[in-house]
Amino acid sequence: MDALSDVLSTLRVGSVLSTRFEGRGDWALRFPAYKHVKFGGVLSGTSYLGLEGGEPVLLEEGDFYLLTDGRPFCSASDPSCAPEDGVAVVHGKRGEDGVTRHYCDGAGAPVSLASGRFTFENEVGDVLLRHLPPLIHLRAADIGSTALGHVLGLLRLESSGLHLGGEVARGSLASLALVHVLRAHLDTTPQPQGWLGALSDARVGKALSAMHAEPGRRWTVDSLASTAAMSRTAFANRFRDRVGVAPLSYLNQWRMTLARTALRDSDQPLADIAAKVGYLSDTAFSIAFKRSTGMSPGRFRVSAGR
């Protein structure tokens, strides 16, 4: 399993909320800080999206975006419009069919948007989010007739009203869209930064995939450098430059993430979890786990309700 699949397979999507918005005339909606990931797509027309402290980005029909760093943001027909409280408008003007219609005076052309958010129930979401850019903007021309284009088409259909099983369908489609958005981001960005960019690095990506394939193996910087076909020093420097942490620090962080997930979601014996994440004894694992989380594995499991 490659590193991206490994992270996504461990990711637990806690909730997916989606809404359909239709606007006319001159409007602007400001939304507060949020947790985890916001997503959206332009079904028809155009609009602007601006992160607090950043320049507005023009979104055209068929475009899709992810917002990942929690900053307040503004969606508007024109960036010069004075913003209203977006949450109040979305909830106050939502019809029985689930569509929010915000019709205003002015020359702004009609626009239709589908948007929502993911929240993640475990720490794997943090691993993913801290290595994503604050805004991923995929243009319709880049998406084209790819799998993502088809997924987004289905998501648009499911957001067009109240359908039987719609909540389940939207959740499944949105989760699938997340995978394809990340893949498309890698394919369309010449030099993506952070962890995702490191996955596409011919050398560092091999080392990441090896660590995720065998997290319990007794990896060293030398053995990882050999996997990447690089010298020890060159590999260590390149890994830190691309991922942001040293190779063994990353490995330890991922091991602790796997351990927390296993303790929370399963009844596996402590010895089995310790071996899975590369520790030869329960004692060594318990010391490392407490150093990472501030509590023993047993206490962590109890606090998680197991």
C-alpha positions as CSV (number, residue, x, y, z in Angstrom):
1,M,0.0,0.0,0.0
2,D,1.4,3.4,-0.9
3,A,1.7,6.1,1.8
4,L,-1.3,8.2,0.6
5,S,-3.6,5.1,0.6
6,D,-2.2,4.1,4.0
7,V,-3.1,7.5,5.6
8,L,-6.5,7.7,3.9
9,S,-7.4,4.1,4.8
10,T,-6.7,5.0,8.5
11,L,-8.6,8.3,8.3
12,R,-12.0,8.3,10.0
13,V,-14.3,10.9,8.5
14,G,-16.5,11.9,11.4
15,S,-19.1,14.0,9.5
16,V,-19.7,15.4,6.0
17,L,-22.2,18.3,5.7
18,S,-23.1,19.5,2.3
19,T,-25.3,22.2,1.0
20,R,-26.4,23.7,-2.2
21,F,-26.3,27.5,-2.6
22,E,-27.8,29.7,-5.4
23,G,-27.0,33.4,-5.6
24,R,-28.1,36.2,-7.8
25,G,-27.1,39.9,-7.9
26,D,-24.4,41.4,-5.7
27,W,-23.7,39.3,-2.6
28,A,-20.8,38.4,-0.3
29,L,-20.8,35.9,2.6
30,R,-18.2,35.8,5.3
31,F,-17.7,32.5,7.2
32,P,-15.9,32.1,10.5
33,A,-12.9,29.9,11.4
34,Y,-13.5,26.2,11.1
35,K,-11.9,22.8,11.8
36,H,-10.5,20.3,9.4
37,V,-11.6,20.7,5.7
38,K,-14.1,22.7,3.7
39,F,-14.8,21.7,0.1
40,G,-16.9,23.1,-2.7
41,G,-17.5,23.2,-6.4
42,V,-19.1,25.6,-8.8
43,L,-22.1,24.0,-10.5
44,S,-22.8,27.0,-12.8
45,G,-21.7,30.6,-13.1
46,T,-18.7,32.2,-11.4
47,S,-17.9,33.4,-7.9
48,Y,-14.9,34.6,-5.8
49,L,-13.3,32.8,-2.9
50,G,-11.0,34.7,-0.5
51,L,-9.1,33.5,2.5
52,E,-8.6,36.0,5.3
53,G,-5.3,37.8,4.6
54,G,-5.2,36.5,1.0
55,E,-6.2,37.6,-2.5
56,P,-9.6,36.5,-3.9
57,V,-9.5,33.6,-6.3
58,L,-12.0,33.4,-9.3
59,L,-13.9,30.2,-9.3
60,E,-15.5,29.2,-12.6
61,E,-18.1,26.6,-13.6
62,G,-16.7,23.1,-13.0
63,D,-13.9,24.3,-10.6
64,F,-13.5,22.6,-7.2
65,Y,-11.6,23.6,-4.1
66,L,-10.5,22.5,-0.7
67,L,-9.8,24.8,2.3
68,T,-7.6,23.2,4.9
69,D,-6.1,25.6,7.5
70,G,-9.2,26.9,9.3
71,R,-8.9,30.5,8.4
72,P,-12.1,32.6,8.0
73,F,-13.0,33.0,4.3
74,C,-15.4,34.9,2.1
75,S,-17.5,33.7,-0.9
76,A,-18.8,36.5,-3.1
77,S,-20.2,37.4,-6.5
78,D,-17.6,40.3,-6.5
79,P,-14.8,40.8,-4.0
80,S,-15.8,44.5,-3.7
81,C,-19.2,43.6,-2.1
82,A,-19.7,44.2,1.7
83,P,-19.9,40.7,3.3
84,E,-22.9,39.4,5.4
85,D,-22.9,36.7,8.0
86,G,-22.6,33.6,5.8
87,V,-23.8,31.1,8.5
88,A,-26.9,33.2,9.1
89,V,-27.8,33.5,5.4
90,V,-27.2,29.8,4.6
91,H,-29.4,28.6,7.5
92,G,-32.0,31.4,7.3
93,K,-32.6,31.1,3.6
94,R,-32.5,27.3,3.2
95,G,-35.6,25.9,1.6
96,E,-37.5,22.7,2.3
97,D,-35.5,21.1,-0.5
98,G,-32.3,21.9,1.3
99,V,-31.2,24.6,-1.2
100,T,-30.2,28.0,0.1
101,R,-31.4,30.8,-2.3
102,H,-29.9,34.2,-1.8
103,Y,-31.3,36.6,-4.3
104,C,-30.0,40.2,-4.1
105,D,-30.1,43.4,-6.1
106,G,-27.4,44.2,-8.5
107,A,-25.9,43.0,-11.7
108,G,-24.2,39.9,-10.5
109,A,-25.0,36.8,-12.7
110,P,-26.7,33.7,-11.2
111,V,-24.4,31.2,-9.6
112,S,-24.9,27.8,-8.1
113,L,-22.5,26.2,-5.6
114,A,-22.2,23.0,-3.8
115,S,-20.1,23.0,-0.6
116,G,-19.6,21.2,2.7
117,R,-17.0,20.1,5.2
118,F,-15.2,17.1,6.5
119,T,-14.4,16.5,10.2
120,F,-12.0,13.8,11.2
121,E,-12.4,11.7,14.3
122,N,-8.8,10.7,14.8
123,E,-5.3,12.1,14.7
124,V,-4.7,10.8,11.1
125,G,-6.6,13.9,9.9
126,D,-3.9,16.1,11.5
127,V,-1.2,14.1,9.7
128,L,-2.9,14.9,6.4
129,L,-3.9,18.5,7.1
130,R,-0.6,19.8,8.3
131,H,1.0,18.9,5.0
132,L,-1.7,20.5,2.7
133,P,-1.6,24.0,1.3
134,P,-4.4,26.3,2.7
135,L,-6.2,26.3,-0.6
136,I,-6.3,23.7,-3.3
137,H,-8.0,25.1,-6.4
138,L,-8.7,22.6,-9.2
139,R,-9.8,24.2,-12.4
140,A,-12.4,22.6,-14.6
141,A,-10.0,22.4,-17.5
142,D,-7.6,20.4,-15.4
143,I,-10.3,18.1,-14.0
144,G,-11.9,17.5,-17.4
145,S,-13.5,14.0,-17.8
146,T,-11.3,12.4,-15.2
147,A,-12.8,10.2,-12.4
148,L,-13.0,13.3,-10.2
149,G,-15.1,15.0,-12.9
150,H,-17.6,12.1,-12.7
151,V,-17.6,12.1,-8.9
152,L,-18.3,15.8,-8.8
153,G,-21.1,15.3,-11.2
154,L,-22.7,12.8,-8.9
155,L,-22.1,15.1,-5.9
156,R,-23.8,17.9,-7.7
157,L,-26.8,15.7,-8.4
158,E,-27.1,14.6,-4.8
159,S,-26.9,18.2,-3.6
160,S,-29.7,19.4,-5.8
161,G,-32.5,18.5,-3.4
162,L,-33.7,16.0,-0.8
163,H,-33.3,12.4,-2.1
164,L,-33.9,9.1,-0.3
165,G,-30.5,8.0,1.1
166,G,-29.0,11.4,0.1
167,E,-27.0,11.9,3.3
168,V,-25.3,8.6,2.9
169,A,-24.7,9.1,-0.8
170,R,-23.3,12.6,-0.3
171,G,-21.0,11.4,2.5
172,S,-19.6,8.5,0.4
173,L,-19.2,10.7,-2.7
174,A,-17.5,13.5,-0.8
175,S,-15.0,11.0,0.8
176,L,-14.3,9.6,-2.7
177,A,-13.9,13.2,-4.0
178,L,-11.3,13.9,-1.3
179,V,-9.1,11.1,-2.6
180,H,-9.4,12.2,-6.2
181,V,-8.8,15.9,-5.3
182,L,-5.5,15.0,-3.6
183,R,-4.5,12.9,-6.5
184,A,-5.4,15.6,-9.0
185,H,-3.5,18.1,-6.9
186,L,-0.4,16.0,-7.2
187,D,-0.9,15.5,-11.0
188,T,-1.6,19.2,-11.8
189,T,0.9,20.9,-9.5
190,P,4.5,21.0,-10.8
191,Q,6.2,20.9,-7.4
192,P,3.6,20.4,-4.6
193,Q,4.9,21.3,-1.2
194,G,5.0,19.3,2.0
195,W,4.1,15.7,2.6
196,L,2.0,15.3,-0.5
197,G,4.8,16.8,-2.6
198,A,7.2,14.4,-1.0
199,L,5.1,11.4,-2.1
200,S,5.7,12.4,-5.7
201,D,9.4,12.8,-5.2
202,A,11.1,9.8,-6.9
203,R,13.5,9.3,-4.0
204,V,11.7,10.5,-0.8
205,G,8.5,8.9,-2.0
206,K,10.1,5.5,-2.0
207,A,11.2,5.9,1.6
208,L,7.8,7.1,2.7
209,S,6.1,4.2,1.0
210,A,8.6,1.8,2.6
211,M,7.9,3.2,6.1
212,H,4.1,3.0,5.6
213,A,4.4,-0.6,4.1
214,E,6.4,-1.8,7.1
215,P,6.0,0.6,10.1
216,G,7.3,-2.1,12.5
217,R,10.6,-2.7,10.7
218,R,13.7,-1.6,12.5
219,W,14.4,1.3,10.1
220,T,17.5,3.4,10.3
221,V,18.5,6.5,8.3
222,D,21.0,4.3,6.5
223,S,18.4,1.7,5.5
224,L,15.9,4.3,4.4
225,A,18.7,6.1,2.4
226,S,19.5,2.8,0.7
227,T,15.8,2.4,-0.2
228,A,15.8,5.9,-1.8
229,A,19.2,5.1,-3.5
230,M,20.8,8.1,-1.9
231,S,23.7,8.8,0.4
232,R,22.8,9.1,4.1
233,T,23.4,12.8,4.3
234,A,21.8,13.7,1.0
235,F,18.7,11.6,1.9
236,A,18.3,13.1,5.4
237,N,18.6,16.6,4.1
238,R,16.2,16.0,1.2
239,F,13.6,14.3,3.4
240,R,13.7,17.1,5.9
241,D,13.3,19.7,3.2
242,R,10.4,17.9,1.6
243,V,8.5,16.6,4.6
244,G,9.5,19.1,7.3
245,V,10.9,16.7,9.9
246,A,13.7,14.2,10.1
247,P,13.0,10.7,8.7
248,L,13.0,8.9,12.0
249,S,10.9,11.6,13.6
250,Y,8.3,11.2,10.9
251,L,8.4,7.4,11.4
252,N,7.9,7.7,15.1
253,Q,5.0,10.1,14.6
254,W,3.3,7.7,12.3
255,R,3.9,4.8,14.6
256,M,2.3,6.7,17.5
257,T,-0.7,7.6,15.2
258,L,-1.1,3.9,14.4
259,A,-0.9,3.0,18.0
260,R,-3.5,5.5,19.1
261,T,-5.8,4.3,16.4
262,A,-5.4,0.7,17.4
263,L,-5.9,1.4,21.1
264,R,-9.0,3.4,20.4
265,D,-10.6,1.2,17.8
266,S,-9.7,-2.3,18.7
267,D,-9.1,-4.7,21.6
268,Q,-5.7,-5.9,20.3
269,P,-3.4,-6.9,23.1
270,L,-0.8,-4.3,24.0
271,A,2.0,-6.7,22.9
272,D,0.6,-7.0,19.5
273,I,0.2,-3.3,19.0
274,A,3.8,-2.7,20.3
275,A,5.2,-5.3,17.8
276,K,3.1,-3.8,14.9
277,V,4.7,-0.4,15.5
278,G,8.3,-1.6,15.9
279,Y,8.8,-2.1,19.7
280,L,10.4,-5.3,21.0
281,S,8.7,-5.0,24.4
282,D,5.6,-3.6,26.1
283,T,7.8,-1.6,28.4
284,A,9.7,0.2,25.6
285,F,6.4,0.9,23.8
286,S,4.7,2.2,26.9
287,I,7.6,4.6,27.6
288,A,7.6,5.9,24.0
289,F,3.8,6.2,24.0
290,K,3.7,8.1,27.3
291,R,6.4,10.4,26.0
292,S,4.3,11.1,22.9
293,T,0.8,11.4,24.5
294,G,1.4,12.2,28.2
295,M,-0.4,9.0,29.3
296,S,0.1,5.3,29.4
297,P,-1.4,3.1,26.6
298,G,-3.8,1.5,29.2
299,R,-5.0,4.9,30.4
300,F,-5.4,6.1,26.8
301,R,-7.5,3.1,25.9
302,V,-9.7,3.7,29.0
303,S,-10.1,7.4,28.2
304,A,-11.2,6.4,24.6
305,G,-14.0,4.3,26.0
306,R,-12.5,0.8,25.2
